[in-house]
Amino acid sequence: MYPGVAWTRRVNPAIPGHSVRVWDSRADRINHDGPVYVYEQIAADIAADIRSGQLDAGSRLPSADDLADIYGVARLTARRAIRHLAEQGLVLIRPGRGTYVK
């Protein structure tokens, strides 16, 4: 992992010449006892990556199941964070296809 970067690129063995984005654990970024809802913390963390340019327009976010594992939260909490990002206009949810950065 690179300092300040929440993901790394690894070679995709299924497609020669391509790499996949692998998200590292972010469970340490969540304060379960704080005054801010957990889903809002997750959304703010991802929004910061979008605004800083670490996540480019068109980038696909991990699924809700994967985000739940990455942040160490329930799947419903991860889904709520994704919806929150969509309400802010930062991501586009394409049912059956994934969630993409606008």
All heavy atoms as an XYZ file, in Angstrom:
793
protein
N       0.842     -1.184      0.000
C       0.000      0.000      0.000
C       0.878      1.235      0.000
O       1.917      1.292      0.630
C      -0.895     -0.029      1.228
C      -1.899      1.088      1.271
S      -3.088      0.822      2.567
C      -3.034      2.413      3.311
N       0.464      2.249     -0.711
C       1.182      3.502     -0.774
C       0.624      4.453      0.276
O      -0.575      4.472      0.523
C       1.027      4.129     -2.161
C       1.483      3.214     -3.257
C       0.585      2.473     -4.002
C       2.836      3.066     -3.519
C       1.014      1.621     -4.998
C       3.275      2.213     -4.518
C       2.360      1.501     -5.247
O       2.788      0.659     -6.222
N       1.458      5.266      0.914
C       0.962      6.199      1.930
C      -0.096      7.124      1.349
O       0.088      7.698      0.286
C       2.208      6.981      2.339
C       3.358      6.137      1.920
C       2.901      5.349      0.742
N      -1.206      7.272      2.048
C      -2.267      8.165      1.628
C      -3.171      7.614      0.546
O      -4.123      8.264      0.160
N      -2.874      6.441      0.029
C      -3.697      5.842     -1.015
C      -4.416      4.638     -0.433
O      -3.805      3.811      0.224
C      -2.848      5.416     -2.237
C      -3.703      4.746     -3.285
C      -2.154      6.627     -2.828
N      -5.704      4.558     -0.661
C      -6.521      3.527     -0.049
C      -6.585      2.254     -0.867
O      -7.226      1.305     -0.464
C      -7.933      4.064      0.157
N      -5.929      2.216     -2.000
C      -6.005      1.043     -2.852
C      -4.681      0.867     -3.577
O      -3.889      1.782     -3.685
C      -7.146      1.161     -3.857
C      -7.169      2.470     -4.572
C      -7.872      3.579     -4.219
C      -6.430      2.831     -5.747
N      -7.621      4.590     -5.099
C      -6.733      4.166     -6.041
C      -5.551      2.150     -6.556
C      -6.204      4.837     -7.125
C      -5.003      2.826     -7.637
C      -5.342      4.152     -7.905
N      -4.467     -0.303     -4.074
C      -3.274     -0.586     -4.869
C      -3.700     -1.266     -6.161
O      -4.791     -1.825     -6.246
C      -2.294     -1.503     -4.105
O      -2.976     -2.692     -3.716
C      -1.741     -0.816     -2.882
N      -2.850     -1.223     -7.154
C      -3.137     -1.909     -8.414
C      -2.362     -3.212     -8.436
O      -1.199     -3.251     -8.092
C      -2.742     -1.045     -9.601
C      -3.654      0.122     -9.804
C      -3.447      0.678    -11.203
N      -4.306      1.806    -11.430
C      -5.550      1.713    -11.889
N      -6.059      0.548    -12.177
N      -6.282      2.780    -12.074
N      -3.024     -4.257     -8.852
C      -2.375     -5.554     -9.004
C      -2.699     -6.079    -10.393
O      -3.749     -5.792    -10.959
C      -2.895     -6.524     -7.940
C      -2.614     -6.012     -6.540
C      -2.279     -7.108     -5.568
N      -1.913     -6.504     -4.291
C      -2.690     -6.510     -3.229
N      -3.859     -7.092     -3.246
N      -2.285     -5.935     -2.115
N      -1.803     -6.854    -10.935
C      -1.983     -7.419    -12.274
C      -3.188     -8.348    -12.270
O      -3.371     -9.145    -11.355
C      -0.717     -8.173    -12.717
C      -0.939     -8.869    -14.043
C       0.457     -7.216    -12.794
N      -4.017     -8.226    -13.304
C      -5.179     -9.090    -13.476
C      -4.755    -10.273    -14.338
O      -4.546    -10.112    -15.540
C      -6.321     -8.313    -14.136
C      -7.578     -9.130    -14.273
O      -7.574    -10.331    -14.005
N      -8.659     -8.492    -14.672
N      -4.621    -11.462    -13.739
C      -4.149    -12.607    -14.527
C      -5.127    -13.046    -15.610
O      -4.727    -13.697    -16.569
C      -3.968    -13.708    -13.479
C      -4.842    -13.319    -12.351
C      -4.912    -11.808    -12.364
N      -6.388    -12.670    -15.487
C      -7.381    -13.084    -16.470
C      -7.258    -12.293    -17.774
O      -7.635    -12.782    -18.833
C      -8.786    -12.921    -15.893
N      -6.732    -11.056    -17.681
C      -6.628    -10.216    -18.864
C      -5.195     -9.689    -18.948
O      -4.811     -8.801    -18.195
C      -7.626     -9.035    -18.803
C      -9.041     -9.542    -18.573
C      -7.539     -8.207    -20.071
C     -10.052     -8.453    -18.297
N      -4.386    -10.227    -19.848
C      -2.990     -9.780    -19.968
C      -2.902     -8.277    -20.226
O      -3.659     -7.721    -21.014
C      -2.461    -10.569    -21.159
C      -3.361    -11.753    -21.260
C      -4.714    -11.286    -20.783
N      -1.992     -7.622    -19.523
C      -1.788     -6.191    -19.710
C      -2.709     -5.308    -18.897
O      -2.605     -4.095    -18.956
N      -3.618     -5.898    -18.142
C      -4.558     -5.116    -17.339
C      -4.278     -5.322    -15.860
O      -3.760     -6.346    -15.442
C      -6.005     -5.527    -17.642
C      -6.463     -5.093    -18.991
N      -7.117     -3.913    -19.193
C      -6.345     -5.673    -20.201
C      -7.395     -3.783    -20.477
N      -6.934     -4.846    -21.114
N      -4.660     -4.331    -15.088
C      -4.525     -4.447    -13.637
C      -5.880     -4.198    -12.993
O      -6.779     -3.648    -13.613
C      -3.499     -3.446    -13.105
O      -3.901     -2.129    -13.370
N      -6.013     -4.628    -11.774
C      -7.249     -4.428    -11.032
C      -6.937     -3.596     -9.794
O      -5.831     -3.638     -9.264
C      -7.918     -5.759    -10.611
C      -8.436     -6.503    -11.804
C      -6.973     -6.608     -9.804
N      -7.894     -2.829     -9.366
C      -7.745     -2.012     -8.177
C      -8.169     -2.859     -6.978
O      -9.261     -3.405     -6.944
C      -8.637     -0.788     -8.295
C      -8.463      0.194     -7.188
C      -9.214      1.449     -7.483
N      -8.447      2.193     -8.460
C      -8.913      3.234     -9.133
N     -10.143      3.616     -8.958
N      -8.164      3.868     -9.989
N      -7.288     -2.976     -6.010
C      -7.560     -3.757     -4.812
C      -7.590     -2.801     -3.626
O      -6.603     -2.109     -3.356
C      -6.476     -4.840     -4.586
C      -6.757     -5.620     -3.326
C      -6.394     -5.764     -5.787
N      -8.703     -2.747     -2.953
C      -8.850     -1.852     -1.807
C      -8.283     -2.525     -0.567
O      -8.540     -3.683     -0.299
C     -10.313     -1.527     -1.586
C     -10.892     -0.629     -2.636
C     -10.913     -0.838     -3.980
C     -11.525      0.616     -2.420
N     -11.533      0.195     -4.608
C     -11.925      1.106     -3.678
C     -11.822      1.364     -1.282
C     -12.588      2.308     -3.822
C     -12.488      2.547     -1.433
C     -12.854      3.025     -2.701
N      -7.532     -1.754      0.197
C      -6.995     -2.233      1.463
C      -8.016     -1.980      2.564
O      -8.944     -1.189      2.403
C      -5.686     -1.508      1.780
C      -4.619     -1.777      0.715
O      -4.428     -2.955      0.383
O      -4.025     -0.810      0.226
N      -7.839     -2.621      3.696
C      -8.762     -2.462      4.813
C      -8.807     -1.009      5.267
O      -7.783     -0.327      5.352
C      -8.336     -3.341      5.993
O      -9.165     -3.079      7.099
N     -10.000     -0.540      5.546
C     -10.202      0.820      6.049
C     -10.946      0.804      7.381
O     -11.482      1.823      7.806
C     -11.001      1.630      5.035
C     -10.273      1.880      3.740
C     -11.137      2.680      2.799
N     -10.361      3.186      1.682
C     -10.745      4.208      0.939
N     -11.876      4.818      1.176
N      -9.988      4.611     -0.049
N     -10.995     -0.334      8.012
C     -11.747     -0.463      9.260
C     -11.248      0.496     10.331
O     -12.034      0.958     11.168
C     -11.688     -1.898      9.768
N      -9.965      0.835     10.284
C      -9.404      1.727     11.294
C      -9.842      3.179     11.111
O      -9.630      4.010     11.985
C      -7.877      1.641     11.293
C      -7.267      2.033      9.961
O      -7.948      1.898      8.926
O      -6.098      2.469      9.964
N     -10.486      3.495     10.012
C     -10.952      4.862      9.746
C     -12.336      5.144     10.322
O     -12.807      6.275     10.263
C     -10.994      5.111      8.241
C      -9.651      4.988      7.567
C      -9.777      5.254      6.107
N      -8.506      5.063      5.436
C      -8.248      5.536      4.240
N      -9.166      6.197      3.575
N      -7.071      5.318      3.693
N     -12.986      4.122     10.837
C     -14.360      4.261     11.315
C     -14.388      4.331     12.834
O     -13.813      3.495     13.520
C     -15.231      3.073     10.837
C     -15.198      2.982      9.310
C     -16.654      3.190     11.345
C     -15.683      4.220      8.592
N     -15.096      5.332     13.348
C     -15.285      5.484     14.786
C     -16.723      5.070     15.103
O     -17.659      5.826     14.860
C     -15.023      6.924     15.214
C     -15.212      7.132     16.702
O     -15.550      6.199     17.428
N     -14.994      8.347     17.144
N     -16.874      3.879     15.633
C     -18.215      3.349     15.915
C     -18.872      4.020     17.119
O     -20.080      3.915     17.301
C     -18.145      1.833     16.140
C     -17.791      1.076     14.906
N     -18.723      0.652     13.994
C     -16.590      0.689     14.405
C     -18.129      0.031     13.000
N     -16.833      0.038     13.223
N     -18.081      4.694     17.931
C     -18.615      5.320     19.139
C     -18.781      6.827     19.004
O     -19.196      7.490     19.951
C     -17.686      5.025     20.332
C     -17.568      3.535     20.597
O     -18.592      2.834     20.473
O     -16.455      3.078     20.910
N     -18.463      7.377     17.855
C     -18.521      8.818     17.661
C     -19.925      9.319     17.371
O     -20.874      8.539     17.205
N     -20.068     10.640     17.290
C     -21.386     11.247     17.062
C     -21.856     11.160     15.607
O     -23.028     11.358     15.333
C     -21.179     12.704     17.479
C     -19.727     12.953     17.231
C     -19.035     11.650     17.521
N     -20.948     10.854     14.674
C     -21.303     10.793     13.253
C     -21.676      9.357     12.898
O     -20.980      8.417     13.273
C     -20.116     11.266     12.378
C     -20.476     11.200     10.901
C     -19.693     12.671     12.767
N     -22.793      9.208     12.182
C     -23.222      7.881     11.771
C     -22.122      7.188     10.963
O     -21.400      7.828     10.209
C     -24.483      7.946     10.906
C     -25.719      8.348     11.659
C     -26.381      9.531     11.359
C     -26.232      7.538     12.663
C     -27.525      9.903     12.042
C     -27.385      7.903     13.355
C     -28.019      9.081     13.045
O     -29.146      9.447     13.726
N     -22.033      5.876     11.103
C     -20.994      5.104     10.422
C     -21.123      5.235      8.906
O     -20.128      5.423      8.206
C     -21.031      3.626     10.879
C     -20.091      2.777     10.046
C     -20.670      3.513     12.352
N     -22.336      5.176      8.376
C     -22.502      5.275      6.923
C     -22.031      6.638      6.422
O     -21.483      6.744      5.319
C     -23.942      4.986      6.491
C     -24.919      6.117      6.668
C     -25.131      7.043      5.653
C     -25.644      6.267      7.844
C     -26.034      8.079      5.802
C     -26.550      7.298      8.005
C     -26.739      8.207      6.986
O     -27.619      9.239      7.142
N     -22.201      7.686      7.219
C     -21.738      9.015      6.826
C     -20.207      9.080      6.827
O     -19.604      9.746      5.983
C     -22.309     10.084      7.739
C     -23.794     10.321      7.547
C     -24.363     11.336      8.515
O     -23.736     11.614      9.566
O     -25.442     11.872      8.227
N     -19.579      8.381      7.761
C     -18.116      8.340      7.806
C     -17.557      7.625      6.576
O     -16.567      8.069      5.982
C     -17.642      7.622      9.072
C     -17.945      8.358     10.356
C     -17.497      7.561     11.557
O     -16.335      7.177     11.662
N     -18.420      7.293     12.472
N     -18.204      6.518      6.204
C     -17.765      5.774      5.018
C     -17.940      6.639      3.775
O     -17.028      6.739      2.944
C     -18.545      4.453      4.883
C     -18.215      3.529      6.055
C     -18.252      3.781      3.543
C     -19.120      2.321      6.158
N     -19.098      7.270      3.644
C     -19.365      8.124      2.486
C     -18.366      9.282      2.433
O     -17.855      9.611      1.359
C     -20.799      8.649      2.535
N     -18.061      9.878      3.570
C     -17.105     10.986      3.605
C     -15.706     10.520      3.216
O     -14.975     11.242      2.523
C     -17.093     11.619      4.998
N     -15.341      9.322      3.627
C     -14.028      8.777      3.290
C     -13.907      8.559      1.782
O     -12.913      8.949      1.160
C     -13.809      7.468      4.053
C     -12.385      6.958      3.932
O     -11.454      7.765      4.100
O     -12.216      5.749      3.684
N     -14.923      7.977      1.186
C     -14.910      7.740     -0.264
C     -15.012      9.071     -1.011
O     -14.327      9.276     -2.023
C     -16.038      6.773     -0.668
C     -15.795      5.397     -0.026
C     -16.144      6.667     -2.181
C     -16.941      4.427     -0.168
N     -15.845      9.990     -0.514
C     -15.986     11.303     -1.151
C     -14.649     12.042     -1.157
O     -14.312     12.710     -2.147
C     -17.054     12.125     -0.435
N     -13.876     11.919     -0.095
C     -12.559     12.560     -0.044
C     -11.641     11.998     -1.129
O     -10.881     12.751     -1.753
C     -11.943     12.369      1.340
N     -11.716     10.691     -1.366
C     -10.914     10.077     -2.436
C     -11.356     10.571     -3.809
O     -10.539     10.784     -4.696
C     -11.013      8.554     -2.385
C     -10.220      7.942     -1.247
O      -9.385      8.653     -0.649
O     -10.428      6.754     -0.960
N     -12.663     10.769     -3.983
C     -13.179     11.261     -5.262
C     -12.722     12.701     -5.488
O     -12.208     13.045     -6.548
C     -14.720     11.155     -5.303
C     -15.145      9.680     -5.304
C     -15.285     11.894     -6.518
C     -16.634      9.456     -5.095
N     -12.891     13.533     -4.469
C     -12.545     14.955     -4.609
C     -11.046     15.183     -4.769
O     -10.633     16.135     -5.422
C     -13.089     15.725     -3.416
C     -14.603     15.823     -3.437
C     -15.151     16.689     -2.324
N     -16.592     16.761     -2.420
C     -17.430     16.233     -1.527
N     -16.950     15.630     -0.441
N     -18.729     16.328     -1.680
N     -10.241     14.305     -4.176
C      -8.782     14.456     -4.278
C      -8.234     13.917     -5.597
O      -7.067     14.110     -5.903
C      -8.098     13.734     -3.121
O      -8.172     12.327     -3.290
N      -9.076     13.204     -6.348
C      -8.636     12.653     -7.623
C      -8.079     11.244     -7.524
O      -7.659     10.676     -8.524
N      -8.068     10.664     -6.321
C      -7.597      9.285     -6.190
C      -8.539      8.319     -6.881
O      -8.120      7.261     -7.335
C      -7.444      8.912     -4.713
C      -6.282      9.597     -4.047
C      -6.113      9.149     -2.606
O      -6.600      8.090     -2.220
N      -5.437      9.952     -1.818
N      -9.804      8.678     -6.951
C     -10.790      7.895     -7.704
C     -11.251      8.745     -8.873
O     -11.874      9.790     -8.694
C     -11.984      7.512     -6.813
C     -11.704      6.484     -5.732
C     -12.917      6.323     -4.814
C     -11.364      5.143     -6.354
N     -10.938      8.324    -10.061
C     -11.265      9.070    -11.272
C     -12.717      8.871    -11.669
O     -13.344      7.864    -11.310
C     -10.386      8.602    -12.433
C      -8.905      8.802    -12.156
O      -8.568      9.784    -11.471
O      -8.106      7.975    -12.632
N     -13.235      9.809    -12.455
C     -14.571      9.665    -13.021
C     -14.616      8.384    -13.841
O     -13.687      8.072    -14.582
C     -14.910     10.865    -13.887
N     -15.667      7.627    -13.663
C     -15.821      6.353    -14.366
C     -15.280      5.164    -13.607
O     -15.513      4.023    -13.994
N     -14.547      5.415    -12.521
C     -14.023      4.310    -11.713
C     -15.178      3.572    -11.043
O     -16.133      4.187    -10.584
C     -13.088      4.825    -10.614
O     -11.959      5.430    -11.159
N     -15.060      2.271    -10.989
C     -16.096      1.462    -10.356
C     -15.740      1.257     -8.886
O     -14.615      0.883     -8.556
C     -16.209      0.113    -11.046
C     -17.341     -0.715    -10.511
C     -17.503     -1.995    -11.291
N     -18.612     -2.733    -10.742
C     -18.813     -3.997    -10.952
N     -18.001     -4.688    -11.717
N     -19.843     -4.603    -10.416
N     -16.710      1.499     -8.020
C     -16.522      1.260     -6.595
C     -16.727     -0.223     -6.302
O     -17.438     -0.912     -7.044
C     -17.522      2.066     -5.768
C     -17.387      3.581     -5.775
C     -18.420      4.189     -4.835
C     -16.004      4.022     -5.378
N     -16.152     -0.705     -5.214
C     -16.431     -2.085     -4.808
C     -17.925     -2.256     -4.512
O     -18.624     -1.283     -4.201
C     -15.604     -2.257     -3.527
C     -14.549     -1.211     -3.599
C     -15.177     -0.065     -4.334
N     -18.395     -3.474     -4.569
C     -19.801     -3.760     -4.249
C     -20.062     -3.462     -2.777
O     -19.121     -3.307     -1.979
C     -20.104     -5.226     -4.538
O     -19.397     -6.042     -3.612
N     -21.326     -3.415     -2.403
C     -21.685     -3.183     -1.000
C     -21.110     -4.279     -0.107
O     -20.631     -3.998      0.999
C     -23.203     -3.104     -0.851
N     -21.127     -5.516     -0.591
C     -20.545     -6.619      0.185
C     -19.056     -6.400      0.413
O     -18.542     -6.604      1.513
C     -20.755     -7.956     -0.524
C     -22.200     -8.416     -0.504
O     -22.991     -7.884      0.296
O     -22.528     -9.318     -1.287
N     -18.352     -5.986     -0.645
C     -16.918     -5.744     -0.526
C     -16.631     -4.545      0.370
O     -15.703     -4.580      1.180
C     -16.288     -5.546     -1.896
C     -16.256     -6.821     -2.720
O     -16.365     -7.921     -2.131
O     -16.131     -6.724     -3.955
N     -17.417     -3.471      0.227
C     -17.224     -2.304      1.092
C     -17.464     -2.666      2.553
O     -16.767     -2.173      3.439
C     -18.144     -1.160      0.685
C     -17.720     -0.342     -0.529
C     -18.767      0.706     -0.865
C     -16.373      0.318     -0.301
N     -18.438     -3.529      2.793
C     -18.703     -3.965      4.172
C     -17.475     -4.671      4.746
O     -17.099     -4.438      5.901
C     -19.922     -4.882      4.203
N     -16.834     -5.497      3.946
C     -15.605     -6.175      4.388
C     -14.461     -5.180      4.569
O     -13.709     -5.263      5.538
C     -15.187     -7.250      3.387
C     -16.115     -8.449      3.369
O     -16.853     -8.650      4.364
O     -16.112     -9.173      2.369
N     -14.328     -4.253      3.646
C     -13.241     -3.276      3.682
C     -13.331     -2.396      4.925
O     -12.328     -2.116      5.575
C     -13.255     -2.412      2.401
C     -12.850     -3.262      1.199
C     -12.361     -1.191      2.546
C     -13.169     -2.631     -0.142
N     -14.546     -1.973      5.268
C     -14.742     -1.076      6.415
C     -15.105     -1.808      7.706
O     -15.202     -1.185      8.761
C     -15.814     -0.034      6.086
C     -15.315      1.057      5.171
C     -15.550      1.019      3.808
C     -14.586      2.129      5.674
C     -15.085      2.018      2.970
C     -14.125      3.133      4.851
C     -14.378      3.072      3.501
O     -13.912      4.065      2.668
N     -15.340     -3.103      7.626
C     -15.679     -3.866      8.824
C     -17.045     -3.510      9.385
O     -17.213     -3.386     10.600
N     -18.013     -3.321      8.484
C     -19.365     -2.948      8.890
C     -20.374     -3.911      8.262
O     -20.015     -4.760      7.449
C     -19.706     -1.496      8.466
C     -18.771     -0.506      9.150
C     -19.647     -1.329      6.952
N     -21.631     -3.741      8.614
C     -22.699     -4.552      8.034
C     -22.948     -4.134      6.583
O     -22.713     -2.976      6.199
C     -23.983     -4.388      8.841
N     -23.415     -5.070      5.780
C     -23.698     -4.792      4.372
C     -24.718     -3.664      4.211
O     -24.592     -2.820      3.329
C     -24.195     -6.059      3.683
C     -24.249     -5.912      2.178
C     -24.756     -7.148      1.539
N     -26.208     -7.124      1.681
C     -27.012     -8.147      1.477
N     -26.526     -9.302      1.143
N     -28.298     -8.029      1.616
N     -25.713     -3.628      5.052
C     -26.731     -2.579      4.981
C     -26.112     -1.197      5.202
O     -26.485     -0.221      4.544
C     -27.839     -2.841      6.004
C     -29.020     -1.880      5.987
C     -29.707     -1.909      4.632
C     -30.016     -2.254      7.069
N     -25.156     -1.120      6.107
C     -24.463      0.150      6.363
C     -23.692      0.585      5.120
O     -23.709      1.759      4.744
C     -23.514      0.006      7.566
O     -24.271     -0.400      8.706
C     -22.801      1.307      7.865
N     -23.024     -0.351      4.467
C     -22.285     -0.042      3.248
C     -23.235      0.405      2.137
O     -22.941      1.363      1.410
C     -21.474     -1.256      2.806
N     -24.366     -0.249      2.014
C     -25.355      0.135      1.000
C     -25.876      1.540      1.264
O     -26.078      2.331      0.332
C     -26.511     -0.860      0.976
C     -26.113     -2.193      0.381
C     -27.208     -3.197      0.445
N     -28.358     -2.755     -0.334
C     -29.545     -3.320     -0.308
N     -29.756     -4.372      0.466
N     -30.522     -2.883     -1.045
N     -26.082      1.863      2.535
C     -26.566      3.194      2.889
C     -25.517      4.260      2.544
O     -25.850      5.350      2.105
C     -26.924      3.241      4.368
C     -27.715      4.456      4.740
C     -28.395      4.278      6.068
N     -29.195      5.453      6.350
C     -29.714      5.715      7.518
N     -29.550      4.869      8.515
N     -30.419      6.807      7.711
N     -24.242      3.931      2.741
C     -23.158      4.859      2.387
C     -23.150      5.112      0.877
O     -22.979      6.260      0.434
C     -21.822      4.301      2.847
N     -23.349      4.064      0.086
C     -23.394      4.211     -1.366
C     -24.568      5.103     -1.771
O     -24.427      5.995     -2.613
C     -23.482      2.830     -2.052
C     -22.169      2.062     -1.855
C     -23.808      2.979     -3.538
C     -22.240      0.604     -2.268
N     -25.725      4.869     -1.172
C     -26.898      5.714     -1.465
C     -26.623      7.174     -1.096
O     -27.031      8.096     -1.805
C     -28.127      5.207     -0.723
C     -28.847      4.091     -1.419
C     -30.277      3.901     -0.918
N     -30.405      3.976      0.517
C     -30.390      2.937      1.360
N     -30.266      1.710      0.883
N     -30.529      3.099      2.653
N     -25.947      7.378      0.023
C     -25.610      8.728      0.471
C     -24.712      9.418     -0.560
O     -24.918     10.601     -0.873
C     -24.940      8.651      1.850
C     -24.822      9.962      2.551
N     -25.906     10.684      2.981
C     -23.728     10.686      2.905
C     -25.498     11.788      3.574
N     -24.171     11.810      3.536
N     -23.736      8.694     -1.095
C     -22.869      9.252     -2.137
C     -23.666      9.589     -3.397
O     -23.427     10.612     -4.040
C     -21.749      8.259     -2.482
C     -20.660      8.085     -1.423
C     -19.816      6.861     -1.745
C     -19.800      9.330     -1.332
N     -24.621      8.740     -3.737
C     -25.466      8.984     -4.913
C     -26.327     10.229     -4.703
O     -26.500     11.038     -5.624
C     -26.338      7.769     -5.206
N     -26.859     10.401     -3.496
C     -27.676     11.578     -3.187
C     -26.853     12.860     -3.274
O     -27.383     13.922     -3.597
C     -28.293     11.439     -1.796
C     -29.367     10.382     -1.719
C     -29.756     10.020     -0.294
O     -29.184     10.600      0.664
O     -30.623      9.145     -0.130
N     -25.559     12.767     -2.997
C     -24.664     13.921     -3.090
C     -24.228     14.176     -4.529
O     -23.567     15.162     -4.816
C     -23.421     13.703     -2.227
C     -23.695     13.665     -0.753
C     -22.435     13.351      0.052
O     -21.346     13.174     -0.490
N     -22.590     13.283      1.362
N     -24.572     13.271     -5.425
C     -24.227     13.428     -6.831
C     -22.802     13.029     -7.169
O     -22.283     13.415     -8.216
N     -22.165     12.239     -6.305
C     -20.781     11.849     -6.535
C     -20.644     10.532     -7.280
O     -19.620     10.289     -7.922
C     -20.028     11.759     -5.203
C     -19.879     13.080     -4.456
C     -19.285     12.851     -3.084
C     -19.019     14.035     -5.261
N     -21.649      9.668     -7.181
C     -21.593      8.370     -7.844
C     -22.902      8.101     -8.569
O     -23.931      8.699     -8.275
C     -21.298      7.212     -6.854
C     -19.962      7.408     -6.166
C     -22.409      7.043     -5.842
N     -22.820      7.193     -9.511
C     -23.987      6.744    -10.267
C     -24.175      5.262     -9.988
O     -23.245      4.471    -10.179
C     -23.768      6.967    -11.761
C     -24.830      6.430    -12.706
C     -26.143      7.171    -12.480
C     -24.365      6.573    -14.137
N     -25.355      4.887     -9.510
C     -25.660      3.485     -9.232
C     -26.347      2.910    -10.464
O     -27.383      3.417    -10.890
C     -26.567      3.342     -7.991
C     -25.874      3.931     -6.763
C     -26.941      1.881     -7.762
C     -26.775      4.042     -5.540
N     -25.752      1.875    -11.020
C     -26.337      1.197    -12.176
C     -26.739     -0.201    -11.718
O     -25.879     -1.076    -11.605
C     -25.342      1.135    -13.320
C     -24.945      2.549    -13.775
C     -24.117      2.537    -14.983
N     -24.950      2.063    -16.101
C     -24.479      1.790    -17.294
N     -23.202      1.929    -17.541
N     -25.266      1.361    -18.235
N     -28.024     -0.410    -11.428
C     -28.475     -1.710    -10.923
C     -28.006     -2.858    -11.808
O     -28.129     -2.820    -13.024
C     -30.000     -1.592    -10.933
C     -30.255     -0.125    -10.804
C     -29.135      0.534    -11.573
N     -27.423     -3.854    -11.149
C     -26.925     -5.017    -11.867
C     -25.566     -4.827    -12.499
O     -24.985     -5.774    -13.023
N     -25.042     -3.605    -12.481
C     -23.754     -3.327    -13.118
C     -22.715     -2.766    -12.163
O     -21.524     -2.906    -12.395
C     -23.936     -2.369    -14.279
C     -24.763     -2.988    -15.374
C     -24.729     -2.129    -16.572
N     -25.497     -2.796    -17.617
C     -25.347     -2.566    -18.886
N     -24.451     -1.695    -19.281
N     -26.071     -3.193    -19.763
N     -23.158     -2.057    -11.132
C     -22.216     -1.519    -10.168
C     -22.433     -0.042     -9.910
O     -23.373      0.580    -10.395
N     -21.525      0.514     -9.113
C     -21.556      1.923     -8.748
C     -20.307      2.587     -9.296
O     -19.196      2.087     -9.098
C     -21.605      2.068     -7.210
O     -22.744      1.365     -6.723
C     -21.715      3.524     -6.806
N     -20.493      3.702     -9.987
C     -19.396      4.370    -10.687
C     -19.270      5.819    -10.244
O     -20.273      6.502     -9.998
C     -19.634      4.326    -12.201
C     -19.656      2.907    -12.717
C     -20.825      2.162    -12.721
C     -18.496      2.326    -13.201
C     -20.846      0.856    -13.166
C     -18.501      1.020    -13.667
C     -19.681      0.291    -13.643
O     -19.699     -1.003    -14.096
N     -18.048      6.313    -10.193
C     -17.778      7.708     -9.857
C     -18.229      8.572    -11.014
O     -17.951      8.277    -12.172
C     -16.268      7.927     -9.588
C     -15.974      9.396     -9.322
C     -15.807      7.066     -8.427
N     -18.963      9.663    -10.706
C     -19.415     10.591    -11.752
C     -18.291     11.504    -12.165
O     -17.424     11.841    -11.432
C     -20.571     11.445    -11.242
C     -21.893     10.714    -11.257
C     -22.989     11.690    -10.972
C     -24.346     11.065    -11.123
N     -25.408     11.987    -10.804
